[in-house]
Amino acid sequence: MPVAGEVRAIARRGRAYARRRRDARAVARLLPGRVPVPPGTVEVVVYFPDTAVNLYQVRQWYEPLRLLAAHHAVVVVSREPDATRILLAECPVPVVPMRNIAELEQWLATQKVTLMLYVNQNANNFSAMRFAEPAHVFVSHGESDKAYMVSNQLKAYDAVMVAGQAAVDRIAANIVGLPPERLVRIGRPQVDVEYDGPDLPDDGRTVVLYAPTWEGDRPSMSYSSVASHGPAMVAALLADPRFRVVYRPHPRTGVQSEEIRGAHADVARLIERANSADPSAMHLVDTKTAFGWHLRAADVCITDISAVAYDWLATGRALLVTRPASSDAVLESSPLVDALALVDVGDARAIVDLVVAALVDGGATLQEVAERYFGDTSAGASMTRFLTAADDLVLARAGVLEGRSRTQH
């Protein structure tokens, strides 16, 4: 690496270290004002060893966790100070910070944890999975046909909570040696929630949600349409007064790619200019709120191969999905992909016609697909399945541990 590059890398590491120290001090100031978690009470742990950039993965579980906490004591164990600081301010269940795995080991010895939940495939999960008493369960942070959903890492968990039959089929087709009885179908409880969001005008405009995914961390995951489709699609929609555009990019958009970062800025500028030309349009760039209210507020969704497509599928309304521009992106046959005519790069400028056609169909062609992915999508059904599954896992593991204790004594 040239000397200038080395200097920049050292400077970045120095800034990151300083931020981490500041966040750690902020956490230390917050903790004395918190009610301590009593020993011998906690039954369920959500283990989150990630930084704040991935908090979206645990945020979508806030309401299911809050409801689960009415039956079993739940905490989030957080390892990174920046994430811990934010979680302490907003998470509806107690947050327990851990500086290292030794602290976690000591703390677990004081609790009766029987279930540990994981929202992502962070390699640091495995430092917690060495503890043999709790059941370790992967709950993910979305349902999609991305290659991520069929990682061989799933075999490490005692159970994997999946949305429905499509996930069972996907895993069976791609992972060797994962018994189907370890797959627990729960639907999408994160969607079974009423999220607060901005009030959009009720003025007759059709609300189009454009919610692309990020660029991924490897070529096989390059599903993002932000650079390939985004500017042309958004410009066409903004030019038609029938539509109000809500642009909600993935929180990690542009993290890996300067091209994607630049295209994201272009889309945001297009929306800003459109609002300046017609303030009543009230188009929106949403990079702040938790994803969820969009499912209620929008009439049609344009997205990529991502969890948003599947969350939207459960609404039963019109959906368009882009075809990845990258030939490296893994795009295999699936119930959703097979049911849709994916939006190619060449179709981006004609997006208005495609949206109108999708609205006429109204999502009717996807009803059977939704059932295949989620099972019963009626209000409350997914949440009930999640709470029941978690309860069963807690009680089953508690029974095993109690039986082992009687045998040993």
C-alpha positions in Angstrom: 0.0 0.0 0.0 1.4 3.5 -0.8 2.5 5.6 2.1 -0.5 8.0 1.7 -2.9 5.0 1.7 -1.3 3.7 4.9 -1.7 7.1 6.6 -5.4 7.3 5.6 -5.9 3.7 6.9 -4.2 4.6 10.2 -6.3 7.7 10.5 -9.5 5.8 9.9 -8.6 3.3 12.6 -7.8 6.1 15.0 -11.2 7.8 14.4 -13.0 4.4 14.8 -11.1 3.8 18.1 -12.0 7.3 19.3 -15.7 6.8 18.4 -15.7 3.5 20.2 -14.2 5.1 23.3 -16.8 7.9 23.2 -19.7 5.4 22.8 -18.3 3.2 25.7 -18.2 6.3 27.9 -21.8 7.2 26.9 -23.0 3.7 27.8 -21.2 3.9 31.1 -23.1 7.1 31.9 -26.4 5.6 30.9 -26.2 2.3 32.9 -26.5 3.7 36.5 -29.9 5.0 35.7 -31.2 1.7 34.4 -33.1 -0.9 36.5 -30.7 -3.9 36.8 -31.8 -7.2 35.4 -32.2 -9.5 38.5 -30.3 -12.8 38.7 -32.2 -15.9 37.9 -34.9 -14.2 35.8 -33.9 -14.1 32.2 -35.1 -16.9 29.9 -34.6 -15.5 26.4 -31.5 -13.7 25.0 -31.3 -11.9 21.7 -27.5 -12.0 21.0 -26.4 -9.0 18.9 -22.6 -8.6 18.6 -22.9 -6.2 15.7 -22.3 -2.5 15.3 -25.0 0.2 15.0 -25.0 0.0 11.2 -26.8 -3.3 11.4 -29.3 -2.3 14.1 -32.1 -2.5 11.5 -31.8 -6.2 11.8 -32.9 -6.2 15.5 -35.2 -3.2 15.3 -37.8 -5.1 13.3 -38.0 -7.6 16.2 -38.8 -5.0 18.8 -42.6 -5.6 18.9 -42.4 -9.4 18.8 -39.9 -9.3 21.6 -42.0 -6.9 23.6 -45.0 -9.3 23.3 -42.8 -12.3 24.1 -41.5 -10.5 27.2 -45.1 -10.7 28.6 -44.6 -14.5 29.0 -40.8 -14.9 29.3 -38.1 -12.5 30.5 -36.3 -11.2 27.4 -33.1 -9.2 27.1 -30.9 -8.1 24.2 -27.2 -8.8 24.8 -25.2 -6.2 22.9 -21.4 -6.3 22.4 -20.6 -3.0 20.5 -20.8 0.3 22.3 -22.4 2.3 19.4 -25.2 -0.3 19.1 -25.6 -0.5 22.9 -25.9 3.2 23.3 -28.8 3.3 20.8 -30.5 0.2 22.1 -30.5 1.5 25.6 -32.5 4.5 24.3 -35.0 2.7 22.2 -35.3 -1.0 22.8 -38.5 -2.1 24.5 -36.8 -4.9 26.4 -33.8 -4.6 28.8 -30.3 -4.3 27.1 -27.3 -6.0 28.8 -23.9 -4.8 27.4 -21.1 -7.3 27.4 -17.5 -6.2 26.8 -16.2 -9.8 26.1 -17.3 -13.4 26.1 -15.9 -14.0 29.6 -18.4 -11.4 30.9 -21.2 -13.2 29.0 -20.1 -16.6 30.5 -20.2 -15.1 34.1 -23.6 -13.5 33.5 -25.2 -16.6 32.0 -24.2 -18.5 35.1 -26.4 -16.2 37.1 -29.5 -16.5 34.8 -31.8 -19.3 33.7 -31.5 -18.7 29.9 -33.0 -21.5 27.9 -33.3 -19.7 24.5 -30.8 -17.6 22.5 -32.0 -15.9 19.3 -29.8 -14.6 16.5 -30.9 -12.1 13.9 -28.0 -12.4 11.5 -25.1 -14.7 10.5 -22.3 -12.6 12.1 -19.3 -14.9 12.7 -19.2 -13.5 16.3 -22.4 -15.4 17.0 -20.3 -18.5 17.3 -18.6 -17.3 20.4 -21.9 -17.4 22.2 -23.1 -20.6 20.6 -20.5 -22.6 22.5 -22.7 -22.4 25.6 -24.5 -25.7 25.6 -27.4 -25.2 27.9 -29.6 -22.8 25.9 -31.3 -23.7 22.6 -29.7 -21.6 19.9 -32.2 -20.4 17.3 -31.7 -18.4 14.1 -34.6 -16.0 13.4 -33.0 -14.0 10.6 -34.0 -10.4 9.8 -36.0 -11.1 6.6 -37.4 -13.6 4.2 -36.1 -13.7 0.6 -34.6 -15.8 -2.1 -31.1 -14.3 -1.7 -28.2 -16.7 -1.5 -27.8 -15.6 2.1 -30.9 -17.5 3.1 -29.3 -20.9 2.3 -26.1 -20.5 4.2 -24.6 -23.7 5.4 -24.2 -21.9 8.8 -27.9 -22.7 9.5 -26.8 -26.2 10.4 -25.1 -24.9 13.5 -28.4 -23.9 15.2 -30.7 -26.1 17.2 -33.6 -24.7 15.2 -34.2 -22.2 12.4 -37.4 -20.1 12.4 -38.5 -19.7 8.8 -41.5 -18.0 7.2 -43.2 -20.9 5.4 -43.1 -23.7 2.9 -41.0 -21.7 0.3 -38.2 -21.4 2.9 -38.4 -25.1 3.7 -38.2 -26.0 0.0 -35.3 -23.5 -0.6 -33.3 -24.9 2.3 -34.0 -28.5 1.3 -32.8 -27.8 -2.3 -29.6 -26.1 -1.2 -28.4 -27.4 2.1 -27.3 -31.0 2.7 -27.8 -32.5 6.1 -30.2 -30.0 7.7 -33.1 -32.1 9.0 -36.5 -30.5 8.2 -37.8 -31.0 11.7 -35.4 -28.2 12.8 -37.2 -25.7 10.7 -40.0 -23.9 12.5 -42.5 -22.0 10.4 -43.6 -18.7 11.9 -44.6 -16.5 9.0 -43.4 -12.9 9.3 -44.3 -11.6 12.8 -42.3 -8.4 12.1 -44.9 -7.4 9.5 -47.8 -8.3 11.9 -47.3 -4.9 13.6 -48.8 -1.4 13.2 -45.8 0.9 12.8 -45.9 4.6 13.4 -44.9 6.7 10.3 -45.5 10.1 8.7 -49.0 11.0 7.6 -49.0 11.4 3.8 -51.7 13.6 2.2 -54.9 11.9 1.2 -55.1 13.7 -2.1 -55.7 11.0 -4.7 -52.1 10.4 -5.6 -50.9 6.8 -5.9 -48.1 6.2 -3.4 -45.2 4.3 -5.0 -42.7 2.8 -2.6 -39.3 2.3 -4.1 -37.3 0.3 -1.6 -34.2 -1.1 -3.1 -31.7 -3.4 -1.3 -28.0 -2.6 -0.8 -25.2 -3.8 -3.0 -24.2 -6.8 -0.9 -20.7 -7.8 0.3 -19.9 -10.2 -2.6 -20.8 -10.5 -6.3 -23.4 -13.2 -5.7 -25.4 -10.8 -3.5 -25.3 -7.8 -5.9 -29.1 -7.4 -6.2 -29.3 -3.6 -5.8 -31.1 -1.6 -8.5 -30.1 1.8 -7.1 -27.5 2.5 -9.8 -28.9 0.4 -12.6 -32.6 1.2 -12.4 -33.1 3.8 -9.7 -32.5 7.3 -11.3 -34.5 6.4 -14.5 -37.4 4.9 -12.7 -37.7 7.6 -10.1 -37.4 10.4 -12.7 -40.2 8.8 -14.8 -42.5 8.5 -11.7 -41.7 12.1 -10.5 -42.7 13.4 -13.9 -46.2 12.0 -13.6 -48.5 14.0 -11.3 -50.5 10.8 -10.5 -47.8 9.5 -8.3 -46.1 10.3 -4.9 -42.8 8.6 -4.6 -41.5 7.3 -1.2 -37.8 6.3 -1.6 -36.7 4.0 1.2 -33.2 2.6 0.5 -31.6 -0.2 2.5 -29.7 1.2 5.6 -26.5 -0.2 4.2 -26.9 1.4 0.7 -23.5 2.6 -0.5 -21.4 1.1 2.3 -19.4 -1.0 -0.2 -19.8 0.8 -3.5 -19.1 4.4 -4.5 -21.2 3.9 -7.6 -24.2 2.9 -5.5 -23.5 5.8 -3.1 -23.5 8.3 -5.9 -26.7 6.9 -7.5 -28.4 7.1 -4.1 -27.5 10.8 -3.9 -28.8 11.3 -7.5 -32.1 9.8 -6.6 -32.4 11.9 -3.5 -31.6 15.0 -5.5 -34.3 14.2 -8.1 -36.8 14.0 -5.3 -35.7 17.2 -3.7 -36.0 19.0 -7.1 -39.4 17.6 -7.7 -40.6 18.8 -4.3 -39.2 22.2 -5.0 -41.0 22.4 -8.3 -44.3 21.2 -6.7 -44.4 21.3 -2.9 -47.8 19.7 -2.8 -46.3 16.5 -4.3 -44.6 15.7 -0.9 -42.4 13.0 -2.3 -40.2 11.5 0.5 -36.7 10.2 1.0 -36.8 8.1 4.1 -33.5 7.1 5.6 -34.5 7.6 9.2 -37.5 5.5 10.2 -37.8 1.8 10.8 -39.2 -0.2 7.9 -42.8 -1.1 8.5 -45.2 1.9 8.1 -44.5 1.8 4.4 -46.5 -1.5 4.1 -49.6 0.4 5.2 -49.0 3.7 3.4 -48.1 2.7 -0.1 -50.3 1.5 -2.9 -47.6 -0.3 -4.9 -44.0 -1.4 -4.2 -41.0 -1.5 -6.5 -38.1 -3.4 -4.9 -35.3 -5.9 -5.6 -34.7 -9.5 -4.7 -34.8 -8.8 -1.0 -36.8 -9.2 2.2 -38.8 -6.1 1.3 -40.4 -8.0 -1.7 -41.5 -10.7 0.6 -42.7 -8.4 3.4 -44.7 -6.6 0.7 -46.0 -9.8 -0.7 -47.9 -10.4 2.5 -49.9 -7.2 2.0 -51.6 -8.6 -1.1 -51.1 -5.4 -3.1 -49.3 -4.6 -6.4 -45.6 -5.5 -6.5 -42.8 -5.0 -9.0 -39.4 -6.6 -8.6 -36.2 -5.6 -10.5 -33.9 -8.0 -12.3 -30.4 -7.7 -11.0 -28.2 -5.9 -13.6 -25.1 -7.9 -12.5 -24.7 -11.3 -14.1 -22.9 -12.4 -10.9 -26.0 -12.1 -8.8 -27.5 -15.5 -8.0 -31.1 -15.5 -9.4 -32.6 -19.0 -9.2 -36.1 -20.2 -9.9 -38.5 -19.5 -7.0 -42.2 -19.1 -6.5 -42.0 -15.3 -6.5 -39.5 -14.9 -9.3 -41.4 -17.4 -11.5 -44.7 -15.5 -10.9 -43.4 -12.1 -11.9 -42.0 -10.5 -15.0 -39.0 -8.9 -13.5 -38.2 -5.3 -14.4 -35.1 -5.2 -16.6 -32.7 -2.3 -16.8 -34.2 -1.5 -20.2 -37.7 -1.2 -18.8 -36.7 1.4 -16.2 -37.9 4.4 -18.2 -41.2 2.6 -18.9 -41.9 2.1 -15.2 -45.1 4.2 -15.3 -46.8 1.8 -17.7 -45.6 -1.2 -15.6 -46.9 0.4 -12.4 -50.3 1.1 -13.9 -50.5 -2.5 -15.2 -49.6 -3.8 -11.7 -52.2 -1.7 -10.1 -54.9 -3.0 -12.4 -53.9 -6.6 -11.4 -53.8 -5.4 -7.7 -51.6 -8.3 -6.6 -54.2 -11.0 -7.4 -51.7 -13.1 -9.3 -49.5 -13.3 -6.2 -52.1 -14.5 -3.6 -51.1 -18.2 -3.9 -47.4 -17.2 -3.8 -48.0 -15.3 -0.6 -49.5 -18.4 1.0 -46.6 -20.5 -0.1 -44.1 -18.1 1.5 -46.0 -17.2 4.7 -48.9 -19.5 5.2 -51.8 -17.7 7.0 -51.3 -13.9 6.5 -54.4 -12.8 8.4 -53.9 -10.2 11.1 -52.1 -11.7 14.1 -51.5 -15.1 12.7 -47.7 -14.8 12.3 -47.2 -13.1 15.6 -49.2 -15.9 17.3 -47.0 -18.6 15.6 -43.8 -16.8 16.7 -44.9 -16.5 20.3 -46.1 -20.1 20.4 -42.8 -21.3 18.8 -40.7 -19.4 21.2 -42.8 -20.6 24.2 -42.4 -24.2 23.0 -38.6 -23.8 22.7 -38.2 -22.2 26.1 -40.3 -24.9 27.8 -38.8 -27.8 25.9 -35.2 -26.8 26.8 -36.1 -26.0 30.4 -37.6 -29.5 30.6 -34.5 -31.1 29.2 -32.2 -29.2 31.6 -34.4 -30.0 34.6 -34.4 -33.7 33.7 -30.6 -33.6 33.3 -30.2 -31.9 36.7 -32.4 -34.6 38.4 -30.3 -37.4 36.8 -27.0 -35.8 37.8 -28.2 -35.5 41.4 
